Amino acid sequence: MRRYLPHLNLTALLALAALGELVLYRVVSGVFLPSQHGSPAERWVAGLALFFSNFSGLLGLLLVGAALVNALRSDRIFPRSMRITVSTIGLFFTAIAALDVLATLAPRYHMYMRISHGFLVCFLTIGVWHGLRRTRAKLAITFLAVPILLQPAALFVHRMGMAHVDAGQVLRASHLLALTAMILTPLLLMPAPLGKIHLALATAVGVLIAAALSAASTLRFDLVQAVAYYGLHFELTGLASATERAYTSGLVLAIAGVCATATACVLKRGNATLIGWGLLLIAATGMDVDSAKPALFSLCGLLALAAASIEEAPAPAPAELPA
């Protein structure tokens, strides 16, 4: 599958860089470090966070551009009828994303970037139903893509001032669907068959993360709230009502499910490893695709899932020789 997404090690490197950008730049630098005049150690961490942010953006730009070019050479991801449209939108999106990564993009161009990104995700979702893939993989990619598609739709509704459609409700629906998709990843993307040791390790990772997040939500909800908001752009309102507790529990289950599934996929050799790294890229995107870096992470993650889930066409049965 490397001919569709170049070099598995680069995808893994981008996933690790995206996780570093999430933890160091969005969470540590955004929540814990002072905005001005910190200690030498704090300035060093801030510099490291900025490095991960810039490096992940540049690597994501390079990898998405190469992946789109390779995917358009064949009809295994994008059907032949989509090639001209996808190549045109892909070139437009890559150019605007490059401006956002390399320089400061004017706010009015962010809408164009997000809409072109939404169109690419839409065409990719349609394309996965065209190729030879298991139904589980098609459903997984679709469930992960739909919340991304709703975000530019909410932005478009807001910018156009459509009074009969609530853009906030559309955005909240995208968050709920993203949580649902992440919770379902063990059912849809867990590789099979899976050895007992790999299954035990993946289950242990999921249980430990769920227990740690549940304890942190109970003991220091304010800290979990800040980390969720700055890291994943997900707003937790509290624990007072049953709805708020269910919302927080959904986030805990989603993170635990993604981590368990990614662990099982990365430990298993073959295309499952690429699925694991792609899933981590989508998870590192967060709930809102509000700039070039999360757009690049999510697109590269979906391309990785689409490329890794392709099944080879069965070989034709040999013709019988006449008696």
N, C-alpha and C positions, 0 to 999 in steps of 0.2 A: 504493500500500500504506500510505499514511499514515493511512488511516482505521482501520487495525488497530494500528499503533504510532505514536503522535502525533509528528509532526515529526522528520524524520530528523536535523536538527541537534541535537536534545536527546539522541537515542540516541548520536550521535558524542560529544557533550559528556560523557555518562555514561561512555562507554568510555574517554575520555581521563582523566576523573576517577578511574575505577577503576584504570587503569594508574598514575596518580599515587599513589593510595592504596597500591598494591602496592609501588611502588619506594620512595617516601618514608617511608610509615608502617610497613609491615611489614619492609622490608629495611634502608633507611638508618637509621631510628630504632631498629629492633629489633636490628640487628647492629652498626652502626658508632658510634652515638652513645652516650655514657655515660648511665647511668640518672639521675644527679644532677650538678648543678653543672658544666655545661659552659661553654665560651667563648661570647661573644655570638653568633658565627656559628653555633655548634652549637645554641644556644637558638633562633635564628631558623629554622634548618632544622627543628627539632623542632616549632615553632609552625606552619610551613608544612605539615609532615606531618599534624599534627592537623587543620588546616583541610581538607586533601584528604580525610581520613577522614570528618569530619563532613559535608562538602559532598557527597561521593559517596553517603553513606548517605541524606541527605535527598533528593537528586535521584533516587536509585534507588527510594526509597519513592514519590515522586510519579509517576515514569514507569511503574512496575509497576502502581500503582493505576489510572492512566489507560489503560494498555494492556489490562488485564483488562476494564475497563468497555467499551472499544471492541471487544475481541474477542468479548465476550458479546452484542453487538448483532447479530452475524451468525453463521451456522453454518459459516463458512469455516475457522475454526480449531477451535472447539469445536462439535460437533454439537448440535442442538437438544435431544436427550435428556440432555445433560450440563449444561445451563445452570444448573438449580437447584442441583445438587451443586457445580459449579465456583464459582458465585457465593457459596454459603455458605462453602465452604472458603477461597475467596479473601478474603472479608471477615474471616474468622477469622485467616488468615495475615497479612494486612495490619495488623490491629490489634496482633497480638503483635510483628510486625516494627517497627511504629511505636514500641511501648514500648521495644524494644531499641535503636532508633536515638536516640530522644529522651531516654531515661532508662536506668537500669540494670535489666535484666530478671533476675528471680530465676532461679537455675539450674534449678529444677524446671520452669519454663515453656519452657526451651530445647528439651526433647524434643517438646513440643506444636508449637513453631514448625517444627522440622525434619520432623516427621511430616506436618504440613499442607503444607509445601513439597514433600515427596515426593509427596503425593497430587496436587498441582497439576501437577508435572512428569509424573506418570504419565498424567493425563487429557490433557495436552497431547500427549504421545507417541502416545496412542491417537487423538487428534483429527487429527494430521497424516496418518495413514493413511486417514482418511475423506475428505479433500479432494482437490482436483485438484493434485497435485504430482508432479514427476519422482521416479522410484524412488531416484535418487542422493540427493536432498534428504531423502526419508523415512528412508533408511538413516543419513544423517549425523546427523539430529536424534535418531534412536533410539540410535545409538552414543554420542552425547554425553550423552544423558539417562540411560542405564542405570547408569553409575557413580554418578550423583547419587542414583538410587533405592536403590542398595545401601547408602548411608551411613545413612539412617534405619532401614533393615532391620537393619544391624549394631548400631545403638544400641538398637533394640527388643529384639534378641536378648540384648544385654548386660544391659539393665535387667530383663528377665524371667528371667534366669538359666537360659537353656536350655542344659543341659549337653551335648546331642547336637549343637549347632551352635557352632562357634568364631567369635565375633564378630570377632576379629582377622583370621582368614582371609577373612571376608567383606569387611572393610575393605581388606585387601591386594588382593583380587580387584577391588575397585572402582578402586584405583589403577592396576592393570595394564590394566584395560579403558579407563580414562581416557587412559592413554598410547597405547594402540592406536587409540582414536578420534581423538586429536590427530595421530598419525602418518598416518592415513588421510584427513585433511581435504583434502590436495591432490587426491586422487582423487575425493572425493565433493562438494567444494564449490568447486573451482576453476572460475571462469566459462568458458564456451565459447560462441562462439569468442573467443580472446584474442589481441590483437595481438602482434606480435613484440617491440615495445618493452616493453609491459607484462609479457610473459612473461619477457623478459630481466631486467627490474628485480626481479620477484618471485623468480626463480631466484637472482639475485645476493644478495638479502636473505637467503634461506634458506641459501645456501652460506656467506656471511660469518658469520651467527649460529652455524651449526653448527661452523665452524672456530674461532670465538672461544671457544665453550663447550667444545669439545674440548681446546683449548690450556689454558684455565683449569682444566679438570678434571685435566689432567696435571701442570700446574705448581703449582697451589694448590687441591688437592682440598678442604682444610679450609674454605676460603672458599666454594667452590661448595656444599659440604655445608650450611654455615650459611645461605647465601642460599636454597637449595632448601627447607630446613626452615622458616625463618621466613617466607619469601615465599610459597611454594606449598604448605606443609605436606606436603612430600614428603621422606621420610627416605632418604638415601643412606648405605649402610653402609660402603663402601670400594671399593677397586679390586683387592683381593688375588685374588679368585676370578673365574672366567669368568662366573658368575651376577651378581656385583656389577658387573663391567664391562659386561655386557649391560644391566643395569638403568640404569646411568649413560648408556650410549649411547642407550637408549630415550628417556630424558628429553631428551637433546640433539636427537634426531630429532623428537620431539614438538614442542618449542619452535620448531625451525627450520621444520617443516611448517606450524604454525599461523601463524607470522610471514609465510611466503611466500604462503600462501593469503589471509591478511587483506590483504596488500599488493596482490595481484592483484585482489581484490574491491573494495577502496577506490578503486583507480585506475580501475576500470571503472564507467561511469555506470549508473544505473538501480537495480534491486533488488539487484544484486550488491554495491553499496556498503553497503546495510543488512546484508547477510550478513557482510561484513567486520567491521563494527562489532559485530555480535552475536557473532561468533566471538571477537573480542578481549575482550568482556565475559565470556564463558565461560572463556577462558584466564586472565583476571585473578582469577577466583574461586579458583583453586587446587584442590588435591585434596580438601580437606575443607570442607564447608559447615557451619561450626561457630558461626556467628553470623548476625545479620540481614543485614549488608552482603554477604557472599558469596552468601547465599540470594537477595537481590534482584538481584545481578549475574547469577547463573546463570539465574534465571527471566526476566529482561528479555532476556538474550542468546538464550535458546531461543524466546521470543516473537518476537524480531526475525527469527530464522531461519525460523520458521513463517510469519510474515507475508510475508517477502520471497520465499519459495519458492512462493507460491500462483500457480497458472496460471489465466488467465481461460478460462472455458468457450468452446469454439469456437462461432462464430456459425452458426446453422442455414443450410443451403444454401437459396438462393431457389427457390421453387416454379416449375416450368416452366409456361409458359402453353400451354393446349391449342392445337393447330394449327388 
